[in-house]
């Protein structure tokens, strides 16, 4: 069983080259206890014990699933501080911790959801935004109803205060969750609504919506539409600073994300050289991102393109690295893409096997003179 504790301990062991006995001695527990923690057989629920372990390992308690207790009042600026903290965790690819803090935040503000204070409603909408985003990263494609529910709540709050930027973001991500869950045409409806009904939305939100609309068009095999809106998204991205973390997308949309989208898409179309060129441009654009966040995204994308381009051995090596990073940081959305690589290889294996059998039958058949 995978738990925050055993993930942290395994990483600590690897980093410090410790066997179980020295680790047990350092944490002042029996070696059998360490074995149960590492295997996931024992799950600690004692907050004080988790905080003690976090202190000894020099990590934040959030890494072990312990969130700070928040006491929020209807006009508290602490909501904003917590939202900012979660975005910082996202930028560091610390999704397990971000998920813990987001859950705690919503639990603390649940009683504020019926306020008529416009400023507070805007903060609540932004809290639903970050929570939906984190949930979209830590869940698989068959669990998109979780992040969708947060984006839907965000949509309702945005409509109450008539904030077109927040509404654009909510509709955009609702559409993205629908297409990710297999409801592609329904997803396109939401994404097109984000584009067509929020003319006053912030530029970054519009560009982000166009990029995700392009993704949905690609999945629907509408390649001309994909190419058109992705070029629009690229043009807008040039006007959005990579280092501006204060805009509505909080750094989740920029020229690098557009290049990465182009790269993966061209890779799926079998245009290997063009795909790799775009991924190289994306990686260069992501120079200001944290190494963890950049690596988990780019290794997943490169693995997809390499395998589709016939560089299977190299692609598998990169995919294995990607799996390790996805599990380490808790990004199951990107892990879904690696499952897609495996499904492609399984299909390829079956096709090769069938083709090989046909050829073998022909070779083994009678020779006519």
ABEGO torsion letter per residue (X at the ends): XBBAAAAAAAAAAAAAGBBAAAAAAAAGBBAAAAAAAAAGABBBABAAAAAAAAAAAGBBAAAAGBBBBBBBBAABAAAAAAAAAAAAAAAAGBAAAAAAAAAAAAAAAAAAAABABAAAAAAAAAAAAAAAAAAAAABBAAAAAAAAAAAAAAAAAAAAAGBAAAAAAAAAAAAAAAAAAGBAAAAAAAAAAAAAABAABBAAAAAAAAAAAAAAAAAAGBAAAAAAAAAAAAAAAAABBAABAABAAGGABBAAAAAAAAAAAAAAAGBAAAAAAAAAAAAAAAAABBAAAAAAAAAAAAAAAAAAAGBAAAAAAAAAAAAAAAAAAGBAAAAAAAAAAAAAAAAAAAAAAAAAAAAAAAAABBBBX
